[in-house]
Amino acid sequence: MIRKIAGILALAFLLFANEAWAHTALKESAPAAGGEVTEPIQELTLIYSTKIEENSSFTVTGSDGNTEQIETVYLDQDTVTIAMAEPLANDTYKIAWDIIGADGHPIQDSIEFTVNVPVNEETEQETDRTEEATPESEVTDNENVEADDDSVIVPVVIGIVAIILAASLWFMFRRKK
């Protein structure tokens, strides 16, 4: 009987091991890492393998080292949408992030992409006037970020249910003397 309970508990631990060992990683981005954008772009999207916590920060830097102005950062579970104040001018950009994933581990990484929009004279004059460096954007806007603690609650509830189930099975199948 003890072997059955030990087997059930081992199975329960193995079921939850993925959440404990899984670190957050970038799954997809728009624009793609190393990609080239040929149309005006003002919104960047990053999709991660797990939920992202609201204390995460993001910067967009041009090849000259100047930080581009971010208007808003919106988090929705595993998806981050960065709205730029102005469309990005032709250049190579780096999106850098300092995030905290659902597992609680901080992750710092970045990707680069190139903006290569066909330019006319008006566009060149506008971009010359609007180049400014701005500080890193912290995700603190409570209107845009929904706090969601489900990442901790769900495994705890499932673990409690598994323990209750194991105890119930033990009481049902124990031998009466």
N, C-alpha and C positions, 0 to 999 in steps of 0.2 A: 504494500500500500504506500509505503514511504517513497518507493521508487516512482510510483504514479504521480504523486504530488511533486516530487523533485523534477520529474519530466515536464509536468505542466508549468511549473515555475520557470524552468529553463527555457521552455518554448515562449513564455511571456516575455522573458528578458530578451530573447532573440528578436521578438517582434518589435520591441522598442529600441533595439540597438541602432537601427538606421537613423533615427532622429538624434540620438546622442552623438553619433559619429559623423553625421552629414554636416559639412561646412558649406556656407553660402558661397556660390560662385555665379558669375555672370553667364546666363544661358544665351541671351540674344540682345542685340541692340539695334537701334535705328537712329542714325546711320550705323552700318556694320563696322566692326573693328577693322581698320585698314582700308575701309571702303572710300569711295569717292562720290560726292553728292554733286549733281549737275543742275539742281533747281534750288531756288532760295529756300533756306531752312531756318526755322525759328524755334522748333520744338525737337527735343532729343528724348529718346525713350530707352530705358535700360530695364531688362527683365532678368531677375535673379532666380536661383533654384529654390530659395525659401523666402519667407516673409522678411521684410526689412523693417527694422525698428525706426521710430521717428527721430532719434537723435543722430541720424546719419547726416553727412555733409558732402557736397559736390562742388567741384570747380571746373570751369571750362577755360582753357588757356590757349592762346594763339602761339604761333611759332616764335614770335618776338618776346614771349614770356609774359605778356600782359594778360590779366584775367578779364574775361568777358563778363558783362553784366547779366546776371540771372534775375529774371523777374519773379518767378515762382517755381517751387519744387513741390510736386504732388506725389504722395505715396499712396498706393492702393495694393496692399498685401505684398506681392513680389515684384510689382511694376513701379518704376520711378519715371515720372515725366518731368522734364526740365524745360520750362518755357523761358526763352531768352528775351531780353528787353528789345533787341533789334535782330533782324535776320543776320546770320553770320556772313561776313565778307569772305572773298576767296583767300584761303590760307589753309594751313594744316593745323588742326586743333587737337587738344588732348582733354578728354573728360576724365577727371580724377575723382575718386570717391573714398570716403572713410566711413564705412557702414558697420552696423551691428546687425548680424543675422538673427534668425529665430533661435539658433542654438546659443546665442549670447557672445559669440566670438567676434571680436573686431576684425574687419577685413579692409585692407588698403590696396587699391589697384587702379589701373587706368587703361584706357584705350585711345587710339588715335584714329582720326579720319580726316579727309581732305574735302574742302568745299571748292568746287571749280565751276562756278556759274558763268556762262557767257556774259561778258560785261559790256555795257554801253557807257557813254560819257557821264550821263546823269547818275548812274549807280556808283561810279568811281568817286564823284564829288560828294555824294551822300555818305559813303563809308569813310572818307577822309575826315569829315566833320564829326562823325559819331564815335570815333575810336576813343575809349576811355578805359582805365583800369579800375576795377571795383573789387572789394574784398570777397572772400569766400562766402557762399550762401549757406547758412545753417537752416535745417528743416525745423522750424519752430512754430509755424503758422497753424494754430489749432483748428482753423476753419478748413484747411486743406488736408490735414492729417488726422486720421481716425485711429485712436489708440485701440489696439486689439490684443488682449492677453490670451487669446485662444491657444497660442502656441505652447503655453505651459499647462493650461487647464485640461485640455483634451487628453494628453498622456497620463496625467495624474488620475483623472476619472477612469480611464481605461484600466490603469494599474489597480485601482481600488476594486473595480468590478472583477478583474482577474483574480485578485486575492480572495474576494468573497466567493467566487465560483470555485476556486481551489478548496477553500475551507468547506463549502457545501458538499463537494464531491468526497472529501475526506470523511465527513460525518455520515454520508449516505453509504459509503462502501466499507466503512470500518467493520471489523469483525466484533460481534458482541460475544462477551465471555460469560 
